[in-house]
Amino acid sequence: MSIHGGDVYRNHVDIDFSINVNPLGTPQCVKEALHRAVEMCGKYPDMEAERLGKAVSTFLGVPKEYLLFGNGASELFMAIVRGLNPKKVVIPVPSFYGYEYAAKSVDSEIIYYETTQENNFCVKEDMNRILTEDVDILFLANPGNPIGNLLDIEMMKKLLLHCRDKGIYVVVDECFIEFCGNQFSLLSEFRKYEHLIIVRTFTKIFTIPGVRIGYLVCKNKMVQTKIARQLPEWNLSCFAQEAGCICAKQAEFILKTKNFIEKERQYMEKGLMQIGLRTFPSVSNFITLYSDKPLYEKLLKRGILIRDCSNFRGLEKGFYRIAVKNRNENKMLLMTIESL
């Protein structure tokens, strides 16, 4: 079984519900930017990513000097742990495997904070009991993956103060934040905390996983420098930089996507519950559900790929994640599940 979704290379797949990208697809203007970048292939990309830095700075309302770019969020997670070299890391589970993968690359001891079904897998204040002085990094996701739930902002403010007092860096993965709205982001708080690192990407919202472009926001220049030293030269291709400059100007497309996802997610949740499946509250472009039936195998025989979540630490057999897609595809999935 794959650690991630999207294994269309070893399966016959007509509709892929296993990866969480925007069902509206890649904006035409971003595709055009990628085509323009072909003409730049004869020279090295800008090592400083100057144009991209200015564009994203304007997009976020964040000074350029607080930004650092990577070949996707995954490269940044790896650079963070290699730069900070943590001896002990705390990761809530279930969550994205990339944090664990990065921590293991530097032989960190990993402490898992287990969330519960009863609390819809939400992080609670009792996490403080394992956030002791010997912990170096706490990884969090907002919204989470695979559940799609948000961190409580007021709880997070208290948690950030606790971690500051204990000398713990807090890495917050906001790779899906555009699907639910920036008002839920911790970006408004980053200037207050030297130990806060926010990681984002253009991959999901603009459907460009093959382009690889992510960025982090951090006020602490010493920390930024340590992370930057772990990144290779020219880690951002001309394609990534050209596409990123255009992505950073697509506020209208992001709002359109947010409204579309909210409507389709509610449609899917209602349909799944009518079938008799248990779903968990999500604000993102995917839904996690539980079924006694072997949905992954049965759906794959029908050419539909979903994400089997049984290899997520903290979950078990019977948990599945499905992406929210367009109405026709969502309807087809519901009808197929009902027919199984």
VMD Tcl script that draws the C-alpha trace (Angstrom):
set ca {
  {0.00 0.00 0.00}
  {1.26 3.48 -0.83}
  {2.31 5.91 1.90}
  {0.70 8.69 -0.15}
  {-2.24 8.81 -2.52}
  {-2.15 9.16 -6.27}
  {-0.63 5.84 -7.29}
  {-2.16 5.88 -10.77}
  {1.00 4.38 -12.25}
  {0.44 0.87 -10.89}
  {-3.37 0.81 -10.99}
  {-6.06 1.23 -13.62}
  {-7.75 4.45 -12.46}
  {-10.53 6.37 -14.17}
  {-11.20 8.79 -11.29}
  {-8.61 9.56 -8.61}
  {-10.13 10.55 -5.26}
  {-6.90 9.75 -3.40}
  {-5.06 13.05 -3.92}
  {-6.28 16.33 -2.49}
  {-5.84 18.85 -5.28}
  {-8.24 21.50 -6.51}
  {-11.09 19.98 -8.58}
  {-11.26 23.22 -10.58}
  {-7.86 22.32 -11.99}
  {-4.88 24.49 -12.88}
  {-5.84 28.05 -13.86}
  {-5.17 28.80 -17.53}
  {-2.90 31.72 -16.63}
  {-0.69 29.36 -14.59}
  {-0.50 26.92 -17.51}
  {0.52 29.82 -19.76}
  {3.23 30.80 -17.28}
  {4.61 27.26 -17.39}
  {4.70 27.41 -21.19}
  {6.58 30.73 -21.05}
  {9.12 29.15 -18.73}
  {10.19 26.77 -21.51}
  {12.01 29.71 -23.11}
  {14.00 30.18 -19.88}
  {15.36 26.63 -19.76}
  {18.61 27.63 -21.41}
  {19.81 29.53 -18.34}
  {19.96 28.91 -14.64}
  {16.95 30.01 -12.58}
  {17.29 32.99 -10.25}
  {18.97 31.65 -7.13}
  {17.43 34.47 -5.08}
  {13.93 33.97 -6.58}
  {13.57 37.74 -6.43}
  {10.40 38.14 -8.52}
  {8.73 35.26 -6.72}
  {9.65 36.70 -3.33}
  {8.09 40.06 -4.19}
  {4.94 38.42 -5.55}
  {4.37 36.17 -2.52}
  {5.25 39.02 -0.14}
  {2.44 41.08 -1.68}
  {0.10 38.08 -1.76}
  {0.52 37.38 1.97}
  {1.17 40.88 3.25}
  {4.41 39.57 4.73}
  {7.86 41.21 4.36}
  {9.99 39.40 1.78}
  {12.81 38.82 4.28}
  {10.56 36.50 6.31}
  {10.03 34.13 3.34}
  {12.01 31.07 2.29}
  {11.14 28.95 -0.75}
  {11.50 25.24 -1.36}
  {10.95 22.54 -3.96}
  {7.57 21.78 -2.40}
  {6.69 21.71 1.29}
  {8.39 18.32 1.64}
  {11.82 19.80 0.92}
  {11.17 22.48 3.52}
  {10.18 19.97 6.21}
  {13.42 18.11 5.54}
  {15.46 21.33 5.60}
  {13.83 22.39 8.88}
  {14.82 19.23 10.74}
  {18.29 19.17 9.21}
  {18.80 22.83 10.07}
  {17.51 22.61 13.65}
  {18.71 19.02 14.24}
  {16.10 18.13 16.90}
  {16.81 15.37 19.37}
  {13.13 14.98 20.22}
  {10.05 15.79 18.11}
  {6.34 15.71 18.95}
  {3.84 14.79 16.23}
  {0.05 14.49 16.73}
  {-1.43 11.44 15.06}
  {-3.05 10.74 12.70}
  {-1.18 13.23 10.52}
  {0.84 13.64 7.34}
  {3.67 11.09 7.16}
  {6.13 13.71 5.87}
  {6.83 15.04 9.39}
  {7.81 11.60 10.63}
  {9.86 10.94 7.49}
  {11.80 14.18 7.98}
  {12.37 13.60 11.71}
  {13.69 10.10 11.09}
  {16.25 11.48 8.62}
  {18.13 13.05 11.56}
  {17.42 10.17 13.96}
  {15.12 12.24 16.16}
  {13.19 10.53 18.92}
  {9.52 10.92 18.01}
  {6.80 11.29 20.63}
  {3.30 10.74 19.25}
  {0.35 12.65 20.68}
  {-2.67 10.46 20.00}
  {-5.89 12.27 19.19}
  {-9.18 10.38 19.58}
  {-12.29 9.59 17.55}
  {-14.41 10.89 20.42}
  {-12.84 14.35 19.93}
  {-12.96 14.05 16.12}
  {-9.15 13.71 16.16}
  {-8.66 17.30 17.35}
  {-5.55 18.51 19.18}
  {-6.42 19.45 22.75}
  {-4.70 21.46 25.50}
  {-3.63 18.28 27.26}
  {-0.83 18.09 24.68}
  {1.10 20.40 27.03}
  {1.92 17.45 29.28}
  {4.31 15.99 26.69}
  {5.72 19.36 25.58}
  {8.59 19.41 28.05}
  {11.99 21.16 27.98}
  {13.65 18.24 26.20}
  {11.34 18.56 23.16}
  {12.86 20.53 20.28}
  {10.14 20.66 17.59}
  {6.35 20.30 17.55}
  {4.74 19.59 14.18}
  {1.12 20.64 13.65}
  {-1.18 20.90 10.63}
  {-3.88 23.51 10.06}
  {-6.13 22.12 8.68}
  {-5.03 18.59 9.49}
  {-4.47 15.75 7.07}
  {-6.13 13.22 6.78}
  {-9.03 14.56 8.89}
  {-9.31 18.13 7.58}
  {-10.01 19.75 10.95}
  {-8.77 23.15 12.13}
  {-6.63 24.03 15.09}
  {-8.44 26.12 17.68}
  {-6.74 29.53 17.41}
  {-7.17 30.49 21.08}
  {-5.79 27.13 22.18}
  {-2.89 27.61 19.76}
  {-2.00 30.99 21.24}
  {-1.68 29.35 24.66}
  {0.26 26.47 23.14}
  {2.66 28.86 21.41}
  {3.36 30.63 24.70}
  {3.94 27.29 26.42}
  {6.35 26.20 23.67}
  {8.17 29.53 23.79}
  {8.74 29.08 27.51}
  {10.00 25.51 26.96}
  {12.25 26.43 24.02}
  {10.27 24.39 21.49}
  {10.01 25.33 17.81}
  {6.48 25.02 16.41}
  {6.17 24.06 12.73}
  {2.63 24.61 11.40}
  {1.73 23.02 8.06}
  {-0.87 25.20 6.30}
  {-0.73 23.52 2.89}
  {-4.55 23.29 2.73}
  {-5.43 26.61 4.39}
  {-6.68 28.30 1.19}
  {-9.52 25.77 0.92}
  {-11.10 27.04 4.14}
  {-9.99 30.68 4.35}
  {-7.02 32.68 5.59}
  {-8.99 33.87 8.62}
  {-8.16 30.48 10.16}
  {-4.44 30.86 9.52}
  {-1.77 31.50 12.15}
  {-0.11 33.92 9.75}
  {-1.44 36.89 11.73}
  {0.48 35.61 14.75}
  {3.91 34.91 13.27}
  {5.42 38.33 14.12}
  {4.80 37.66 17.82}
  {6.75 34.41 17.98}
  {10.42 33.82 17.15}
  {9.87 30.06 17.41}
  {6.96 29.77 14.93}
  {7.52 28.42 11.40}
  {4.56 28.32 8.99}
  {4.87 26.12 5.89}
  {2.64 26.50 2.84}
  {2.51 25.40 -0.79}
  {0.88 26.29 -4.11}
  {0.59 22.58 -4.97}
  {-2.90 21.83 -3.68}
  {-4.87 24.98 -4.39}
  {-3.50 25.41 -7.95}
  {-3.28 21.69 -8.87}
  {0.43 21.75 -9.68}
  {1.96 18.85 -7.69}
  {4.36 18.21 -10.58}
  {5.79 21.74 -10.41}
  {6.98 21.60 -6.77}
  {6.80 24.99 -5.06}
  {6.44 25.62 -1.34}
  {7.41 28.39 1.06}
  {7.77 29.05 4.75}
  {7.23 32.13 6.87}
  {9.47 32.72 9.89}
  {10.44 35.89 11.73}
  {13.60 34.41 13.25}
  {16.49 35.16 10.86}
  {18.90 32.83 12.66}
  {16.46 29.95 12.21}
  {15.85 30.91 8.59}
  {19.58 30.88 7.91}
  {19.99 27.43 9.44}
  {17.16 26.09 7.28}
  {18.38 27.85 4.11}
  {21.79 26.20 4.46}
  {20.11 22.82 4.02}
  {18.58 23.75 0.68}
  {20.45 23.05 -2.55}
  {21.45 25.85 -4.91}
  {18.90 26.53 -7.64}
  {16.29 24.42 -5.82}
  {13.49 26.34 -7.56}
  {13.23 25.70 -11.29}
  {12.31 28.41 -13.75}
  {8.94 26.63 -14.07}
  {8.28 26.86 -10.33}
  {9.28 30.52 -10.15}
  {7.28 31.60 -13.17}
  {4.18 29.69 -12.07}
  {4.51 30.94 -8.49}
  {4.58 34.57 -9.56}
  {1.23 34.08 -11.30}
  {-0.29 31.93 -8.54}
  {0.38 34.74 -6.06}
  {-2.00 36.99 -8.01}
  {-4.99 34.63 -8.04}
  {-6.98 35.78 -5.00}
  {-10.25 35.61 -6.96}
  {-9.56 32.01 -8.02}
  {-8.82 31.03 -4.41}
  {-12.12 32.53 -3.21}
  {-14.01 30.80 -6.03}
  {-12.39 27.50 -5.02}
  {-13.23 27.95 -1.34}
  {-16.92 28.50 -2.13}
  {-17.01 25.59 -4.58}
  {-15.34 23.20 -2.13}
  {-17.65 24.17 0.72}
  {-20.73 23.42 -1.39}
  {-19.43 20.11 -2.78}
  {-18.07 18.94 0.56}
  {-21.46 19.45 2.18}
  {-23.06 17.53 -0.70}
  {-20.61 14.66 -0.20}
  {-20.98 14.59 3.58}
  {-24.75 14.45 3.31}
  {-24.60 11.68 0.69}
  {-22.12 9.59 2.68}
  {-24.19 9.86 5.84}
  {-27.35 8.87 3.93}
  {-25.51 5.73 2.80}
  {-24.81 5.04 6.47}
  {-21.10 5.86 6.63}
  {-19.49 7.74 9.49}
  {-17.65 10.91 8.44}
  {-15.44 13.24 10.47}
  {-15.86 17.05 10.35}
  {-13.66 18.67 7.71}
  {-13.17 22.23 6.45}
  {-10.82 21.21 3.65}
  {-11.12 19.61 0.21}
  {-11.24 16.06 1.52}
  {-13.29 13.92 3.90}
  {-12.24 11.02 6.09}
  {-14.81 8.29 6.68}
  {-15.13 4.89 8.28}
  {-16.64 1.79 6.67}
  {-16.75 -1.90 7.58}
  {-16.63 -2.71 3.85}
  {-13.26 -2.97 2.05}
  {-13.98 0.19 0.06}
  {-10.48 0.62 -1.35}
  {-10.39 -2.77 -3.06}
  {-14.01 -2.70 -4.19}
  {-13.81 0.80 -5.66}
  {-10.48 0.13 -7.36}
  {-12.14 -2.72 -9.28}
  {-14.54 -0.05 -10.59}
  {-11.67 2.24 -11.64}
  {-12.02 4.59 -8.65}
  {-9.00 5.22 -6.41}
  {-9.46 6.44 -2.83}
  {-6.92 6.74 0.00}
  {-6.77 3.78 2.35}
  {-5.86 5.39 5.69}
  {-5.06 2.20 7.60}
  {-1.34 2.98 7.35}
  {-1.76 6.36 9.03}
  {-0.39 6.07 12.55}
  {-3.38 6.45 14.88}
  {-5.92 5.03 12.43}
  {-6.86 1.45 11.57}
  {-8.43 -0.69 8.88}
  {-11.73 0.78 7.73}
  {-10.66 4.44 7.58}
  {-10.58 6.06 4.15}
  {-9.98 9.56 2.80}
  {-11.69 10.89 -0.30}
  {-11.04 14.13 -2.14}
  {-13.87 16.52 -2.94}
  {-14.17 16.75 -6.72}
  {-16.76 18.13 -9.14}
  {-20.45 17.28 -8.86}
  {-20.52 14.60 -11.57}
  {-17.53 12.76 -10.10}
  {-18.79 13.15 -6.53}
  {-22.19 11.81 -7.57}
  {-20.57 8.87 -9.34}
  {-18.56 7.98 -6.23}
  {-21.64 8.09 -4.00}
  {-23.65 5.94 -6.41}
  {-20.81 3.43 -6.69}
  {-20.35 3.14 -2.93}
  {-24.09 2.68 -2.47}
  {-24.08 -0.12 -5.03}
  {-21.29 -2.11 -3.34}
}
mol new
graphics top color blue
foreach p $ca { graphics top sphere $p radius 0.5 }
foreach p [lrange $ca 0 end-1] q [lrange $ca 1 end] { graphics top cylinder $p $q radius 0.2 }
display resetview
